[in-house]
Every structure is written in C-alpha cells, then in structure tokens.
Amino acid sequence: MSDLPRVELFTDGACSGNPGPGGYGAILRYGTVEKELSGGEPETTNNRMELTAVLEGLRALKKPCRVVIWSDSQYFVNGITKGWAEEWKANGWRKKDKKPALNADLWDSLLIELEKHDVDIHWVRGHNGHPENERCDRLAVDAYQKYL
C-alpha cells in the first residue's frame, strides 16, 4: 500500500460544557494542498466531537490513501491503537464490565472508514503550540459558538 497517496489528517473536537454545544475541526493535507473541515451540534460531548472530526476527515477522502492521523484525543487514539473499539464491537458494543460502550455509532462508522485506508495514528498534546492542532481547535470552537 506504499504507493497510495499520502495524506495527513489533523483533528480536534471541543465543547462548551460536556455535554453542551460542540464542534469539530479537521485539516486534510496532501502535499501543499490543504482542506479545512468543521461542523458542530447543539448538544453533544467532547468525545463525540473528537471522533466526528476524524470520521469527517476520513469521509472526505475520495479514494484509498495512506493517512497519517494526528489527534489530541487519547480516547480516539487508544480506542483504535489498543483495539478497544474492535473489542467493543465484537462484544455487541459492550465493554469488559458489560456496560454499553459510549458512542458506538461513531466507533462503528470509524472502523468502516479506517478499513478503506492504510492508517498511522499519532497522539499530539493538545493546547501545546502544535500549529495544526491549534488551528483545528479554533475551527471546532468557531463551530460550536454558533450554538451559544
């Protein structure tokens, strides 16, 4: 799969209250070309917006790619890289303690989208001067402010 186009996907989610109005921001970069995505919901959670940012970024890709994802969400990063989401799905969207896995709808859609691409996932510390993470945060905040 190394001959696939290489795309970087930077993501962030934000909420005013948790739950509360929320937004997401994503930046897709292919070479020198960038595309910014954002959106929001009037009543949501920060984790839902973090997952939505990645999901919408992946959905924007028109063909299989080598995607390097940068997220400040340990929930997303660990959910995929540690196999939690796949375990929850295999257990009927239940965690090891038998409680329902939160955001099963988004996790299920993410697993489907991730299968289409060759993906590397990296965690970046949020609000720590990472330029693309800061831009994604601004996009997310701008998106949720429409609901205040």
Z-matrix of the N, CA and C atoms (Angstrom, degrees):
N
C 1 1.445
C 2 1.529 1 111.80
N 3 1.322 2 118.25 1 3.89
C 4 1.462 3 120.35 2 -176.38
C 5 1.524 4 112.45 3 -68.22
N 6 1.345 5 118.16 4 -14.90
C 7 1.459 6 120.29 5 178.93
C 8 1.531 7 112.46 6 -85.39
N 9 1.316 8 116.82 7 1.75
C 10 1.462 9 120.86 8 178.07
C 11 1.526 10 110.39 9 -72.19
N 12 1.338 11 117.17 10 151.39
C 13 1.470 12 119.53 11 174.32
C 14 1.529 13 110.08 12 -59.91
N 15 1.340 14 116.33 13 138.07
C 16 1.469 15 120.88 14 -179.95
C 17 1.517 16 109.23 15 -95.09
N 18 1.334 17 115.16 16 123.76
C 19 1.453 18 122.53 17 -179.81
C 20 1.528 19 108.34 18 -125.40
N 21 1.327 20 116.12 19 137.90
C 22 1.450 21 120.53 20 172.37
C 23 1.529 22 107.83 21 -101.38
N 24 1.336 23 115.62 22 139.38
C 25 1.455 24 121.98 23 178.73
C 26 1.522 25 108.07 24 -126.83
N 27 1.325 26 115.72 25 115.18
C 28 1.459 27 122.76 26 177.22
C 29 1.522 28 107.20 27 -105.38
N 30 1.336 29 117.59 28 136.09
C 31 1.462 30 119.61 29 -174.42
C 32 1.522 31 112.23 30 -139.60
N 33 1.332 32 115.09 31 156.18
C 34 1.454 33 121.31 32 171.12
C 35 1.519 34 109.42 33 -160.27
N 36 1.314 35 115.43 34 152.14
C 37 1.449 36 122.65 35 174.59
C 38 1.510 37 108.77 36 -127.70
N 39 1.321 38 116.28 37 156.10
C 40 1.466 39 120.72 38 -179.09
C 41 1.520 40 109.49 39 -151.62
N 42 1.327 41 115.17 40 152.74
C 43 1.457 42 122.04 41 176.88
C 44 1.517 43 109.87 42 -139.55
N 45 1.318 44 115.32 43 149.95
C 46 1.456 45 121.79 44 170.32
C 47 1.521 46 105.45 45 -103.98
N 48 1.321 47 115.98 46 94.64
C 49 1.454 48 121.39 47 -166.71
C 50 1.514 49 107.17 48 90.46
N 51 1.288 50 117.65 49 160.55
C 52 1.466 51 120.33 50 -177.76
C 53 1.528 52 108.17 51 -148.46
N 54 1.344 53 118.84 52 86.36
C 55 1.470 54 126.65 53 13.64
C 56 1.530 55 112.90 54 -82.03
N 57 1.322 56 112.26 55 165.17
C 58 1.449 57 121.86 56 178.18
C 59 1.515 58 108.97 57 171.48
N 60 1.316 59 117.45 58 -168.16
C 61 1.456 60 120.11 59 175.44
C 62 1.529 61 109.57 60 -61.52
N 63 1.314 62 116.02 61 134.66
C 64 1.462 63 119.60 62 -176.95
C 65 1.508 64 112.56 63 -135.05
N 66 1.324 65 114.82 64 159.58
C 67 1.454 66 120.94 65 177.91
C 68 1.513 67 111.01 66 -145.79
N 69 1.320 68 114.61 67 163.62
C 70 1.457 69 120.48 68 175.83
C 71 1.515 70 108.83 69 -133.44
N 72 1.317 71 114.91 70 156.42
C 73 1.454 72 121.32 71 174.43
C 74 1.510 73 108.96 72 -139.22
N 75 1.323 74 115.87 73 145.07
C 76 1.457 75 121.04 74 178.52
C 77 1.520 76 109.07 75 -146.25
N 78 1.295 77 115.19 76 146.26
C 79 1.460 78 121.92 77 174.35
C 80 1.520 79 107.34 78 -125.20
N 81 1.312 80 116.00 79 125.54
C 82 1.462 81 122.42 80 172.31
C 83 1.517 82 107.49 81 -103.02
N 84 1.321 83 116.50 82 131.77
C 85 1.470 84 120.87 83 178.97
C 86 1.517 85 109.53 84 -128.38
N 87 1.328 86 114.70 85 124.56
C 88 1.456 87 122.55 86 174.49
C 89 1.522 88 106.28 87 -124.83
N 90 1.320 89 116.82 88 104.04
C 91 1.459 90 119.99 89 -174.64
C 92 1.519 91 109.59 90 63.54
N 93 1.335 92 115.98 91 -120.23
C 94 1.463 93 120.43 92 179.35
C 95 1.531 94 112.62 93 -98.83
N 96 1.320 95 116.79 94 1.12
C 97 1.463 96 121.34 95 -178.92
C 98 1.530 97 109.40 96 -93.52
N 99 1.324 98 115.89 97 131.25
C 100 1.460 99 121.12 98 178.30
C 101 1.518 100 110.61 99 -126.01
N 102 1.324 101 114.37 100 147.13
C 103 1.458 102 121.37 101 174.94
C 104 1.519 103 107.24 102 -132.99
N 105 1.327 104 116.57 103 129.28
C 106 1.455 105 121.82 104 177.75
C 107 1.525 106 109.49 105 -101.69
N 108 1.322 107 115.55 106 139.15
C 109 1.459 108 122.79 107 178.03
C 110 1.518 109 108.42 108 -127.25
N 111 1.313 110 116.57 109 145.40
C 112 1.457 111 119.95 110 174.66
C 113 1.520 112 109.67 111 -159.01
N 114 1.309 113 114.21 112 161.57
C 115 1.449 114 121.09 113 177.69
C 116 1.513 115 108.80 114 -177.34
N 117 1.315 116 115.95 115 178.87
C 118 1.450 117 118.14 116 -178.87
C 119 1.508 118 112.52 117 -163.37
N 120 1.319 119 114.17 118 179.08
C 121 1.453 120 122.56 119 179.43
C 122 1.524 121 108.40 120 -141.02
N 123 1.331 122 117.23 121 149.12
C 124 1.467 123 119.85 122 -178.02
C 125 1.525 124 114.13 123 -70.60
N 126 1.324 125 118.03 124 -26.06
C 127 1.464 126 121.77 125 -177.73
C 128 1.528 127 108.37 126 -146.47
N 129 1.335 128 115.68 127 109.06
C 130 1.457 129 120.29 128 -175.37
C 131 1.521 130 108.80 129 -158.14
N 132 1.324 131 116.29 130 -169.90
C 133 1.463 132 121.04 131 176.93
C 134 1.524 133 109.66 132 -123.63
N 135 1.314 134 115.20 133 162.03
C 136 1.456 135 120.29 134 178.27
C 137 1.533 136 110.61 135 -60.13
N 138 1.337 137 116.83 136 -43.84
C 139 1.465 138 118.90 137 -178.89
C 140 1.522 139 111.70 138 -62.87
N 141 1.332 140 117.88 139 -38.47
C 142 1.467 141 119.39 140 177.60
C 143 1.525 142 110.73 141 -62.75
N 144 1.322 143 116.66 142 -38.85
C 145 1.461 144 119.67 143 179.85
C 146 1.527 145 111.59 144 -70.77
N 147 1.324 146 117.66 145 -35.69
C 148 1.471 147 120.31 146 175.75
C 149 1.529 148 110.03 147 -61.34
N 150 1.329 149 116.95 148 -45.50
C 151 1.465 150 120.50 149 179.67
C 152 1.523 151 111.20 150 -67.83
N 153 1.321 152 116.78 151 -39.57
C 154 1.464 153 120.76 152 -179.73
C 155 1.527 154 110.85 153 -63.47
N 156 1.313 155 117.94 154 -37.15
C 157 1.467 156 120.99 155 178.69
C 158 1.524 157 110.76 156 -58.46
N 159 1.323 158 116.50 157 -46.86
C 160 1.470 159 120.28 158 179.59
C 161 1.522 160 110.01 159 -66.92
N 162 1.320 161 116.39 160 -45.40
C 163 1.464 162 121.15 161 -178.04
C 164 1.520 163 111.46 162 -59.35
N 165 1.325 164 117.66 163 -48.02
C 166 1.462 165 120.18 164 -178.90
C 167 1.527 166 111.52 165 -66.88
N 168 1.323 167 117.04 166 -35.12
C 169 1.463 168 119.65 167 175.35
C 170 1.520 169 111.61 168 -62.16
N 171 1.320 170 116.90 169 -45.06
C 172 1.464 171 120.57 170 178.98
C 173 1.528 172 111.46 171 -66.92
N 174 1.314 173 116.87 172 -39.44
C 175 1.470 174 120.32 173 179.61
C 176 1.529 175 112.37 174 -64.41
N 177 1.319 176 117.07 175 -24.39
C 178 1.462 177 120.71 176 -179.60
C 179 1.532 178 112.45 177 -74.66
N 180 1.312 179 117.67 178 -15.01
C 181 1.465 180 120.91 179 -179.72
C 182 1.529 181 109.76 180 -77.60
N 183 1.313 182 115.87 181 132.72
C 184 1.465 183 121.29 182 -173.94
C 185 1.526 184 113.85 183 -87.72
N 186 1.358 185 116.44 184 -16.05
C 187 1.464 186 120.38 185 -178.97
C 188 1.524 187 108.25 186 -152.48
N 189 1.328 188 116.95 187 166.79
C 190 1.465 189 119.17 188 179.13
C 191 1.528 190 111.55 189 -57.97
N 192 1.311 191 115.14 190 139.00
C 193 1.461 192 121.79 191 -178.47
C 194 1.516 193 110.24 192 -139.15
N 195 1.302 194 115.02 193 164.70
C 196 1.463 195 121.76 194 165.97
C 197 1.514 196 104.28 195 -89.60
N 198 1.330 197 117.60 196 110.07
C 199 1.460 198 122.44 197 -172.88
C 200 1.524 199 109.95 198 -111.31
N 201 1.319 200 115.12 199 124.51
C 202 1.459 201 121.15 200 172.55
C 203 1.527 202 106.14 201 -102.56
N 204 1.335 203 115.76 202 114.04
C 205 1.461 204 121.77 203 -176.72
C 206 1.521 205 109.15 204 -100.97
N 207 1.331 206 115.06 205 130.61
C 208 1.465 207 122.71 206 176.53
C 209 1.519 208 107.48 207 -116.15
N 210 1.330 209 117.16 208 117.90
C 211 1.459 210 122.11 209 -178.27
C 212 1.525 211 109.95 210 -137.08
N 213 1.330 212 116.12 211 145.80
C 214 1.470 213 119.64 212 174.53
C 215 1.525 214 110.81 213 -95.17
N 216 1.318 215 117.24 214 8.19
C 217 1.455 216 122.10 215 -178.39
C 218 1.526 217 110.84 216 -94.77
N 219 1.320 218 116.29 217 107.35
C 220 1.463 219 119.33 218 175.05
C 221 1.530 220 110.44 219 -65.23
N 222 1.316 221 116.30 220 -29.62
C 223 1.467 222 121.39 221 176.20
C 224 1.525 223 109.86 222 -56.75
N 225 1.339 224 117.73 223 -50.65
C 226 1.460 225 121.00 224 178.58
C 227 1.523 226 111.14 225 -67.97
N 228 1.328 227 116.13 226 -52.53
C 229 1.471 228 120.35 227 -174.67
C 230 1.525 229 110.75 228 -57.40
N 231 1.325 230 117.17 229 -51.22
C 232 1.463 231 120.30 230 -179.35
C 233 1.524 232 111.87 231 -68.29
N 234 1.332 233 116.42 232 -36.65
C 235 1.460 234 119.97 233 179.62
C 236 1.517 235 112.57 234 -58.06
N 237 1.323 236 116.53 235 -33.74
C 238 1.466 237 120.22 236 178.93
C 239 1.521 238 111.79 237 -93.46
N 240 1.323 239 117.68 238 -53.46
C 241 1.469 240 119.93 239 -172.91
C 242 1.522 241 113.34 240 -68.22
N 243 1.321 242 117.76 241 -28.24
C 244 1.470 243 120.57 242 178.12
C 245 1.525 244 112.24 243 -94.23
N 246 1.335 245 116.52 244 1.31
C 247 1.451 246 121.08 245 175.52
C 248 1.517 247 115.66 246 77.41
N 249 1.328 248 117.34 247 12.11
C 250 1.460 249 119.41 248 -178.11
C 251 1.523 250 111.79 249 -60.02
N 252 1.331 251 116.83 250 -47.56
C 253 1.472 252 120.21 251 -176.62
C 254 1.524 253 111.18 252 -60.79
N 255 1.328 254 117.42 253 -41.21
C 256 1.463 255 119.79 254 178.51
C 257 1.529 256 111.08 255 -65.33
N 258 1.341 257 117.09 256 -38.33
C 259 1.466 258 120.38 257 176.56
C 260 1.522 259 111.03 258 -64.50
N 261 1.330 260 116.25 259 -44.91
C 262 1.464 261 119.50 260 179.74
C 263 1.520 262 110.30 261 -59.87
N 264 1.326 263 116.05 262 -43.02
C 265 1.466 264 119.90 263 -179.89
C 266 1.530 265 110.67 264 -62.66
N 267 1.328 266 115.77 265 -45.88
C 268 1.469 267 120.38 266 -179.84
C 269 1.528 268 111.45 267 -61.59
N 270 1.330 269 116.78 268 -27.57
C 271 1.465 270 121.79 269 179.67
C 272 1.525 271 112.61 270 -96.70
N 273 1.327 272 117.12 271 24.09
C 274 1.464 273 120.78 272 178.58
C 275 1.517 274 112.46 273 68.00
N 276 1.336 275 115.52 274 35.84
C 277 1.459 276 123.85 275 -179.41
C 278 1.532 277 111.39 276 61.16
N 279 1.331 278 113.95 277 42.16
C 280 1.464 279 121.49 278 173.51
C 281 1.526 280 108.16 279 -121.79
N 282 1.334 281 114.75 280 143.34
C 283 1.459 282 120.66 281 177.34
C 284 1.530 283 109.29 282 -82.07
N 285 1.328 284 116.19 283 176.32
C 286 1.463 285 120.06 284 -179.21
C 287 1.517 286 112.41 285 -59.15
N 288 1.337 287 117.04 286 -31.02
C 289 1.470 288 120.76 287 179.26
C 290 1.532 289 112.02 288 -81.94
N 291 1.334 290 116.24 289 7.74
C 292 1.477 291 124.33 290 177.91
C 293 1.527 292 113.58 291 74.79
N 294 1.327 293 117.54 292 -0.22
C 295 1.464 294 120.45 293 175.73
C 296 1.524 295 108.81 294 -77.25
N 297 1.345 296 116.90 295 151.74
C 298 1.467 297 119.22 296 179.00
C 299 1.530 298 111.68 297 -62.12
N 300 1.313 299 115.75 298 139.17
C 301 1.461 300 120.77 299 173.75
C 302 1.525 301 107.83 300 -73.18
N 303 1.310 302 116.42 301 131.87
C 304 1.461 303 120.28 302 178.79
C 305 1.525 304 110.37 303 -73.70
N 306 1.315 305 115.96 304 149.04
C 307 1.468 306 123.29 305 175.20
C 308 1.527 307 113.52 306 62.30
N 309 1.334 308 115.72 307 32.78
C 310 1.465 309 120.41 308 -177.84
C 311 1.528 310 111.90 309 -55.74
N 312 1.322 311 117.44 310 -36.25
C 313 1.465 312 120.27 311 -179.62
C 314 1.529 313 111.25 312 -60.92
N 315 1.329 314 115.91 313 -43.58
C 316 1.468 315 119.70 314 -179.80
C 317 1.522 316 111.58 315 -72.22
N 318 1.325 317 116.63 316 -42.10
C 319 1.464 318 119.15 317 178.13
C 320 1.535 319 110.58 318 -59.81
N 321 1.324 320 116.76 319 -42.93
C 322 1.462 321 120.26 320 -179.45
C 323 1.529 322 110.43 321 -61.25
N 324 1.329 323 116.75 322 -45.73
C 325 1.464 324 120.11 323 178.39
C 326 1.520 325 111.43 324 -64.80
N 327 1.320 326 117.34 325 -38.38
C 328 1.465 327 120.69 326 178.29
C 329 1.525 328 111.36 327 -62.92
N 330 1.311 329 116.81 328 -44.50
C 331 1.467 330 119.41 329 179.48
C 332 1.525 331 111.08 330 -59.63
N 333 1.316 332 116.97 331 -38.83
C 334 1.472 333 120.98 332 178.17
C 335 1.528 334 110.11 333 -65.18
N 336 1.328 335 117.53 334 -47.21
C 337 1.467 336 121.04 335 -178.96
C 338 1.528 337 111.80 336 -66.00
N 339 1.316 338 117.32 337 -40.56
C 340 1.461 339 120.64 338 -179.24
C 341 1.526 340 112.16 339 -62.74
N 342 1.340 341 116.87 340 -31.80
C 343 1.463 342 121.40 341 179.35
C 344 1.534 343 112.52 342 -63.25
N 345 1.315 344 116.97 343 -23.93
C 346 1.467 345 121.60 344 -176.33
C 347 1.521 346 112.60 345 -77.92
N 348 1.324 347 117.29 346 -12.23
C 349 1.461 348 121.24 347 -171.03
C 350 1.525 349 111.28 348 -130.96
N 351 1.330 350 114.95 349 163.06
C 352 1.459 351 122.67 350 170.40
C 353 1.528 352 105.02 351 -94.01
N 354 1.330 353 116.75 352 110.88
C 355 1.464 354 120.65 353 -166.84
C 356 1.524 355 112.41 354 -118.36
N 357 1.332 356 115.15 355 138.23
C 358 1.462 357 123.60 356 167.42
C 359 1.520 358 106.03 357 -119.26
N 360 1.320 359 116.07 358 133.63
C 361 1.459 360 120.82 359 -177.20
C 362 1.523 361 109.52 360 -117.68
N 363 1.330 362 115.09 361 131.94
C 364 1.464 363 121.17 362 -179.74
C 365 1.518 364 110.08 363 -129.17
N 366 1.327 365 115.26 364 139.29
C 367 1.456 366 121.07 365 174.41
C 368 1.515 367 108.59 366 -92.17
N 369 1.330 368 116.14 367 138.68
C 370 1.462 369 122.56 368 175.42
C 371 1.524 370 107.03 369 -127.18
N 372 1.322 371 116.80 370 139.26
C 373 1.461 372 120.30 371 178.42
C 374 1.522 373 109.24 372 -66.35
N 375 1.326 374 116.53 373 125.55
C 376 1.456 375 121.22 374 179.84
C 377 1.513 376 112.77 375 -74.51
N 378 1.316 377 115.66 376 153.51
C 379 1.470 378 122.60 377 176.57
C 380 1.529 379 111.65 378 53.44
N 381 1.327 380 114.07 379 41.85
C 382 1.455 381 119.45 380 -175.99
C 383 1.531 382 111.27 381 -129.77
N 384 1.328 383 116.10 382 24.35
C 385 1.455 384 119.87 383 176.19
C 386 1.516 385 115.95 384 86.31
N 387 1.331 386 118.62 385 5.36
C 388 1.467 387 120.62 386 176.38
C 389 1.530 388 106.87 387 -71.51
N 390 1.339 389 118.60 388 115.19
C 391 1.472 390 120.82 389 -170.27
C 392 1.529 391 114.76 390 -54.74
N 393 1.324 392 117.67 391 -47.12
C 394 1.466 393 119.58 392 -178.00
C 395 1.531 394 111.39 393 -70.67
N 396 1.327 395 116.85 394 -36.19
C 397 1.463 396 119.32 395 177.20
C 398 1.521 397 110.20 396 -64.90
N 399 1.309 398 117.10 397 -39.77
C 400 1.468 399 120.47 398 177.88
C 401 1.527 400 111.18 399 -64.68
N 402 1.342 401 116.87 400 -39.37
C 403 1.470 402 120.35 401 177.21
C 404 1.518 403 111.14 402 -65.35
N 405 1.326 404 116.67 403 -42.20
C 406 1.468 405 120.12 404 178.48
C 407 1.522 406 110.74 405 -63.98
N 408 1.320 407 117.07 406 -39.10
C 409 1.465 408 120.61 407 177.11
C 410 1.519 409 110.23 408 -61.51
N 411 1.324 410 117.24 409 -43.38
C 412 1.472 411 120.90 410 179.63
C 413 1.535 412 110.35 411 -62.81
N 414 1.335 413 116.76 412 -41.52
C 415 1.469 414 120.44 413 177.05
C 416 1.523 415 110.74 414 -61.05
N 417 1.339 416 116.38 415 -43.08
C 418 1.462 417 121.24 416 -178.56
C 419 1.526 418 111.22 417 -66.02
N 420 1.324 419 116.48 418 -44.26
C 421 1.467 420 120.50 419 -179.96
C 422 1.522 421 110.29 420 -64.94
N 423 1.334 422 116.21 421 -44.41
C 424 1.468 423 119.64 422 177.82
C 425 1.528 424 110.61 423 -58.34
N 426 1.335 425 116.89 424 -38.22
C 427 1.473 426 120.93 425 -178.56
C 428 1.528 427 111.28 426 -67.57
N 429 1.326 428 118.29 427 -42.44
C 430 1.460 429 117.92 428 -177.47
C 431 1.520 430 112.40 429 -77.68
N 432 1.322 431 117.32 430 -22.52
C 433 1.454 432 119.10 431 -179.83
C 434 1.521 433 112.18 432 -65.51
N 435 1.312 434 117.62 433 -19.09
C 436 1.462 435 121.38 434 176.21
C 437 1.534 436 112.02 435 -66.58
N 438 1.338 437 115.60 436 -18.11
C 439 1.468 438 120.48 437 -178.29
C 440 1.522 439 113.34 438 -100.41
N 441 1.307 440 117.79 439 -0.95
C 442 1.479 441 120.74 440 -178.60
C 443 1.512 442 111.57 441 -82.05
